Amino acid sequence: MSYDHDNILPYQHSSLNKKEQVALMFNHIAKNYDRLNRLLSFRIDVLWRRAAIRKMQNLPHAFVLDIATGTGDLAIQIAKKMPTAKVIGIDIATEMLAFAKQKIAKENLSSRIEMQTQDAEELNFKNQTFDLASVAFGIRNFQNLNAGLAEISRVLKPNGTLIILEFSTPQKKIIQLFYRLYATVFIDFLGRLISKDKNAYAYLNKSSAAFPEPSRLKEILFKHQFKDVTVQPLTFGICTLYVAKK
């Protein structure tokens, strides 16, 4: 089964599939990605990651898979807050990973964080390898959501934890109206101006709007052998934190 967001593409007229387009897009914007994240979110994205980390700290010795790791922000925070954890970060965008490796080396965490170019829908790990898997603002970029969740379930140990951070549509109408205006005008305009990619931030807005709403994603997680799924809206529902047990 596919979902509406599966058909949202960065470059609508390209012959490349979604996965290839997403990798191309993130490679294009990698240089300015961190700066734009902080600017466009007013640094609230830092607080969202901290909220996710708080859900992980009861697993201090975890072997962690950070999926769609990008420039490694969450992977680095996991390693800092969980000083005996080992983290593998994966992404399909090699330029993003290059910046991640630089940041990891600067933090002297290269012995505990490993970056790999991998596809979340075809993970190169054995069954039941990881204690914890995380995906921060990347799950909506999966070409096939079901395939990605099936792979995450496969590589998690029994009772392993999946933590997802993803943008969502606020439920209150006035906040929803304000957020849509902010996303389509401010984020799109400034994203184009700074990233030099006229499609990237328009795609990110559209993919967020088309992604399954929290109650629907909760149902989808149940179908992939996850249980005890909790859904926590953050910042008026602009972002949602999901915690699920295998």
HELIX and SHEET records of a PDB file:
HELIX    1   1 ASP A    4  ASN A    7  5                                   4    
HELIX    2   2 LYS A   18  SER A   41  1                                  24    
HELIX    3   3 ILE A   44  ARG A   54  1                                  11    
HELIX    4   4 ASP A   73  LYS A   81  1                                   9    
HELIX    5   5 THR A   94  LYS A  106  1                                  13    
HELIX    6   6 ILE A  139  ASN A  141  5                                   3    
HELIX    7   7 LEU A  145  VAL A  155  1                                  11    
HELIX    8   8 LYS A  173  LEU A  181  1                                   9    
HELIX    9   9 TYR A  182  ILE A  187  3                                   6    
HELIX   10  10 ASP A  188  SER A  195  1                                   8    
HELIX   11  11 ALA A  200  ALA A  210  1                                  11    
HELIX   12  12 PRO A  214  LYS A  223  1                                  10    
HELIX   13  13 THR A  235  GLY A  237  5                                   3    
SHEET    1   A 7 ILE A 113  THR A 117  0                                        
SHEET    2   A 7 LYS A  86  ASP A  91  1                                        
SHEET    3   A 7 PHE A  63  ILE A  67  1                                        
SHEET    4   A 7 PHE A 130  ALA A 136  1                                        
SHEET    5   A 7 LEU A 156  PHE A 167  1                                        
SHEET    6   A 7 CYS A 239  LYS A 245 -1                                        
SHEET    7   A 7 LYS A 227  LEU A 234 -1                                        
END                                                                             
